[in-house]
Amino acid sequence: MASSICAKCDGHVFERSLITPLGESRAVTVLQCANCGAVIGTLESEVAIESLRKQIAAIDAGLVRIVKALQE
């Protein structure tokens, strides 16, 4: 199996980090080389999780309305 290599320093170990882009108020999770800190890419997990939370809340609200309607 091939292993990932940092394009800048040829490192093989990566880590998550939070960075705040210039002019932004919200931090972004990135994947970076643990050796030199070069950013490899962004991880949109927080955005995806928040989106799922909103969808689940909407489903829950819909289920509550259905249960109330059935009880009447």
C-alpha positions in Angstrom: 0.0 0.0 0.0 1.3 3.5 -0.9 1.8 5.9 1.9 1.1 9.7 1.8 4.1 12.0 1.5 4.2 15.7 2.1 5.1 17.6 -1.1 7.2 20.1 0.8 9.4 18.0 3.1 8.6 14.3 2.2 7.2 13.8 5.7 4.9 10.9 6.4 3.0 12.1 9.5 0.0 14.4 9.3 -2.3 16.1 11.8 -5.4 18.1 12.1 -5.1 21.8 12.9 -7.4 24.8 13.2 -6.5 27.9 11.2 -8.4 31.1 10.8 -8.1 32.6 7.3 -7.4 36.3 7.0 -10.6 38.3 7.2 -12.6 35.4 8.6 -14.0 35.0 12.0 -14.5 31.2 11.9 -11.7 28.7 12.1 -11.3 26.0 9.4 -10.0 22.5 10.2 -7.1 21.5 7.9 -4.9 18.5 7.4 -1.2 19.5 7.7 2.2 17.9 7.7 3.2 17.3 11.4 6.9 17.9 10.4 6.8 21.2 8.5 3.2 22.4 8.9 2.4 22.6 5.2 -1.3 22.5 4.7 -2.4 19.4 2.6 -6.1 20.1 2.5 -9.2 21.2 4.4 -11.5 19.0 6.4 -15.0 20.1 6.3 -16.1 17.8 9.1 -17.5 20.6 11.3 -19.6 22.0 8.5 -20.9 18.5 7.6 -21.7 17.7 11.3 -23.6 21.0 11.8 -25.5 20.4 8.6 -26.5 16.9 9.8 -27.5 18.3 13.2 -29.9 20.8 11.5 -31.3 18.0 9.3 -31.9 15.8 12.4 -33.5 18.7 14.3 -35.9 19.2 11.3 -36.8 15.5 11.2 -37.3 15.5 15.0 -39.7 18.5 14.7 -41.6 16.7 11.9 -41.9 13.6 14.0 -43.2 15.6 17.0 -45.9 17.2 14.7 -46.9 13.7 13.4 -47.2 12.3 16.9 -49.3 15.2 18.1 -51.5 14.9 15.0 -52.0 11.2 15.6 -52.9 11.8 19.3 -55.7 14.2 18.5 
